[in-house]
Amino acid sequence: MATINDRYLYLKAGYLFPEIARRVNAFAEANPSAKIIKLGIGDVTEPLPEACRAAMIKAVEEMGDRATFRGYGPEQGYPWLREKIAEQDFKARRCDIDASEIFISDGSKCDTGNILDIFGKDNAIAVTDPVYPVYVDTNVMAGNTGPANEAGQYEGLIYLPISAANDFTAAIPSQKVDLIYLCFPNNPTGATATKEHLQQWVEYALANGSIILFDAAYEAFITDPTIPHSIYEIDGARNCAIEFRSFSKNAGFTGTRCALTVVPKTITGKASDGSDVELWKLWNRRHSTKFNGVSYVVQRAAEAVYSPEGQAQVKALVSFYLENAKIICEKLTAAGLTVYGGVNSPYVWVQAPTGLSSWEFFDKLLEKANVVGTPGSGFGSAGEGYFRISAFNSRENVEEAMKRILENL
């Protein structure tokens, strides 16, 4: 009989967001007249930018003509898209990133998990707590951890607590770690990192031969000019950091699927014989072997993000969601709740009312206000007592949700 990967048995019963969906569906079936407003997962609601839609339509028409039809594209992504990304996302911010170092994919969530394919099993791995669950669960699946303890923390991972006391930015670890997951603007807390803080991490990584896995999926929401959008704005990061980005939240591509990973050719890891190996070559081999590329139509839509019209439309989308976040922060603060994030981020991190756990607050809002958020404990033990609210929804729904919450606190 075929055997299984026993590491999957270490995982909690369900991934956080499917568990939320299960509870919401059960409530909806029992209460068919309830008008549920979902501010839980970070799924966008507003239409794709017009520039992206027009580019997709044109690309579909090209696919209907033998002269312009395209089959398999380059696994790494079409050069015309990678060149625009390099110029406008990186070189415009004085980041020394070349188009050849950019890999187009169907999601940064996928890539933050898939990147583990090129690393060994004996690395010391650090994650923040609370943390985006994918970082942890994919390490469990890959066999990099032991089982979880009663607090839900996995043997073999190094947890770096983040809280209001440290502005939700983890302290540099005292011990040596090999792989470090950082996410800014942070999911779930909405915190951002200063250039000085990221410089400390880069210096630590360079001194210890560590690799920073930097998730910048929400960088477009940064409006403060002093806050870095990319880890490569920090001197030395080319030699120690891999960056993940997405079109999902800035351009509304959650259902369209397009993202990118940057692997500088100057970053290396150690082989078992002690030699240095270029990570770009390993990721290129993995990417080309297990992935056939993002569709031509979608890549043309992503390219349109960098047109003047696309830039203006994306900026308007981001501003719309940031205004939603502002409304959430103002209403909940006025109601006496303690809130974090919501500035330079689409997520608001709310301290649950005294006496309520994260899931108890979830159940109360679902049952009393018919509003869905995300319990903080689902992001790790340090998230207990907190609640994440997403600004991704219509203005009407956000305002109505805040009205209901305030009436039922």
N, C-alpha and C positions, 0 to 999 in steps of 0.2 A: 504493500500500500504506500502511496505517495506520502511523504512527510511534509510538515508545514514549517514556516518560520515561527518558532515558538516565541520570538520577541513580540509578536503581535498580541500575545496573551498577556503581556505586561501592561498593555495600554488600558486606560480607563474604559469603562463600558461603552462610552460614545464620545466622539469628537464634540467639542463644546457647542458648535452651532447646530448640528443635527439634533442634539439633545434639546436645545431651545425650541427648534422647530417641532419636535415631538410634543413638548408641553403645550406649545401654542396651538397645534392642531387638535390636541385632546380638548383644550378649553373651547376652541371654536366649534367642535362637534357637539359639545355639551351646551353651548350657548350660541346657536346659529344666528341670533339677531344682533350679537355684539359686533360693533364696528371697530375692529382691532387696528391700531396704528403701530407699525413696526419701526422702531428706532434702535434695533439691535445690531444686525450685521451691517458691515460697511458697503451696502449695495446701493448704487446710485439710482436715481429716479428720473432725472431730467434727460431729454432727448440728446442724441449725439449732436455735436456741433455741425452746423450746415456745411461747412467746408469739408468735413469728413464724410458726410453723406454724399455730397456731390462727387467727391473723389471715388467713393465706392461704386456709385452708379456708373461713372465713366469707366472704371476698371472692369465692371461686369460686362459692359458693352464690348470692351476689348477682348474679353474672354469668349465672345460670340463671333469673333472674326478670326479665321485661320491665320491671317497675317500678324495679328497681335496677340493671339492666344499664348498662354504660358502654362507649362506643366510644372514639374518640380523646379523650385527655385533654389538658390544657394542656402544650405542649411543655416549658415551664420546670419542670413538676412540679406536683402538686396542692398548693394552699396549705396544707392541714392538715399535710402532711409538712414543707414548707419552714418553716412557723412553729414547729414543734417543734424542728427543727434549729437555727433561729436562737436560740430561747430556751435550750435545754439545752446545745448545743455551743459557743455563742458568748457570748450575753449572760450566761450563768451564770459565765463567766470574764471578764466585764467587757470583752468585745469588742463594739465598736459595729457589728454586722452585722445588717441588716434582712432579713426573709424574701424581699423582692423582689430581693435581690442574690444569691440562691442558685439554682443551676440543677441539677436532678436529671438524672443521666445513667446509662448502663449500665456505666460503669467509669472510674476515674481514669486508668488506662493510656490509654484512648481519648482522654480530655480533654487529657492532657499532650501528646499528639501533635496533636490537632485545634486546640488553641489557636493553633498557628502560622498557621492560616488568616487570623487577623485582624492579623498583623504583616507588615511589609514584608520585602523580600529583602536590605536593606542594613544589617541590624542586626549589631552585634558580639555574639556569643553565647558565654557562659561556662558550662562544665560542670565538675564535679569529675572527678577520675580517681583511683580507680575510680568508675564511674557506672552507674546503672540504664540498660541499653542503649537503651531506648525513646527517651530524650531525644536521644540522638545519632542513631539510625537515622531518626527522623522528620524531623530537620533535613536529613539527607542526601536523603531522599525529596522534601522540599519544595524542594530546590535551594539550600539555604543554605550548602552546603559544596563544597569541591573533593574530589578523590580522597584516599584514606588513604595515609599513608606506611608504611614498613616496620614501624613500631611500632604501626600500627593507628590512629593519630591522624589526623583529617580536617583538611585544609586549610580554613581559615576559622573553625574553632572555637578558643576560648581554653580551654585545659585548666588546671585548678587542682588540683595534686596534693594528695591527702590521705593521711596516713600516721600511724603511731604517734607520730611526732615532733610533729605538730600536733593530736593527739587526734582525727584523722580529721575535722577541721573546717577547711575551706579558709581560707587567709589572704585578706584583702581584696585584690583585684587593684590593682596600681599604675597600670594603664591604665584607660581608660574603656570599660565594656561596657554594652550596651543591655538584653540579656535575660540573666537569671541563674537557672539551675536549682539549687534547694536542696532537699534531702530529709532530713527529720528526724522521728523516728528514722531514721537513714540506712540505705538499702538500696544496697550490700550489707554495710557494715561494722558496722551496729548502733549506731553512735555517736549521741549526742544533742548538742543545742546549748543552751548557757546563754542566759538572757535577755540577758546582756551581749553575747554573741557575735552574737545576732540583731539587737540594737540597732545594732551596728556595721554590719551589712549594710543595715539600713533607712536609716541615716544616709548611707551611701555611695550607695544608690539614689536617695534624695531629692536629694543634691548633684549627681548625674550624670544625672538624668532617666531612670534605669534602671527596669526592671520585674523584680521577683522572682517567679519561678514556683515556688511553695512546695508541695512534695508532702508532705502530712501523713497519708498512708495508714496509718501505723502509730502514730498519736498515742495510741490507746487503750492501748498497752502501756507508756506512761509512768506510773511509780508514784512517782517522785521529785517531791514537791510544788514544788520550786524550778525545774523544767524546764518551759518553755512547751509547751502542746499546739497552739497556733495562732500563726501569725505576727502575727495581729491583737491579740495580747497586748502587742505592741510599739508604743509611741507612733509615729505617723506611717505605719504599715504600710498603712492604708487608702488612702494616696495613691501606693503603689508596689508593692503585692503582690496576686497572684492565688493563691488557695489551692485545692488539690485534696484531696478526702477520699473514703473508700470504706467501704462496709459489708462488704467482702469478708473482711477478716481479723478484725475485732472480732466480727462476728455470723455469720461463716461463709457469706457470700454469693458466694463465688467462682463457684459454678454457678448462682446466682440472679440476679446482676447488678444492682447498684444503687450509685450513687456520687453525688458532688456536686462542683460547682465554685463558688467564691465570687468574684464580680467586683464589687468595690465601685463605686458610682456616682461616686465621687470620683477614680477613677484615669483618667488620660488618656494618649494617645499623640499623636505628631506626624503630621499629614498632609503630603503632598508640598508643599503651599503654605505650610507652617509653622504652620498653625492647630492648636489642641488639639482632639482628638476623644475623646469619652467611650468607653472600651473596653466598658463595659456594653452600649451600644447596638450595637456591632459584634458582640459575642459573642451577644447576644440574636437578632440577625439571622441569624447563622451557625447557631446552635442551632435556631432555628425553621425554617430552610430545609432543613437536612440531617438533622434528627432529629425523629422523631414521638413521642418521649417513652417513658419506662419504663412498663411495663404497670401497670394499676390494682392487680392482685393483688400484684405485687412491692412497689409503693409502700405498700400496707397492711401488708405484712410489715415494711418498713423503719420505718414509723410505730410498730409494736409494740415496736421496740427502745427507744423512749423511755417506755414504760409502766413502772411500778414493777417488774413481773415481768420485763419485758424487760431492764431495767437490771441486775437481779440476775443474770439468766442470762448476759448478755453479759460481765459482770464475772467470772463463774465460768469462762467459756470462755477469756477472756484470761489469767486466773490459771493455768489448766491449761497453756496453751502456754508461759507464762513459767516454770512449774515444769520443763517439758521443757527449756527453754533453760538453766536452772540446772543440771540434771543433765548436760547436754552440756558446759557449761563446767567443772564440777567434775571430771568423768571425764577430759576431755582435758588439763586442767591437771595433774591427778595423774599423768598419763602422760608429763608433761614437755613437752607442746606449749604454745606461747604462743597465748593466745586473747584476743579482744577482743569487745565487744558482749555480747549475751545478757542484759543488764540493761536494763530499759526498752525492750526490743526482742526480737522473736522470732528474730533472726538472730545466729549466732555466727561471727565472722571469725577463722579459724585460720591461723596461719603454718605452711606446709608444712614437713615435716622437711627438714633440711639436705640439699642435693643434689638435691632433687626439684622440678621445675617444677609449676605448677598442674595442668596436664593429666596429668602423670606421676603426681601424687598422686591425681587423679581415677581414672585407670586402675588404680592399685594398689588403691584401696579397692573399686572395682567388682569387680576380678578376684579379690582375696584375701578381702575381707570381704563382698562382695556388697551394698555400701552405696553409695548415690548421693548426691553433694553437688554443688556448683557450683564449677568452677575460677575462681579470682579473676581470671585474665587475661581471661576473658570479659567482665569489667566494665571493661576498660581496661588499658593497659600498666602502670600503677602497681599493678594488682591481681596482677601476676605474683608468684608465691611465696606466695600466700594461697589460701584455700579457704573458701567459705561453706557453713555447715550450717544448715538450717532446722529450727525447733522444731515445725513443723506436721506432727504425726503422732501416732499413739496412744502412750500411755505404754509399753506393751509393746514396740512397735517401737523407740522411742527407747532404751530400756534394752538391748534386744538389739543394736541397732546399735553402741552404745558398747562393749558387751562384745566384739563382733567386731572393731571398730577397734583396741581395745587389744591384742587377741590377734595382730593382724597389722601392728603398727607396726614 
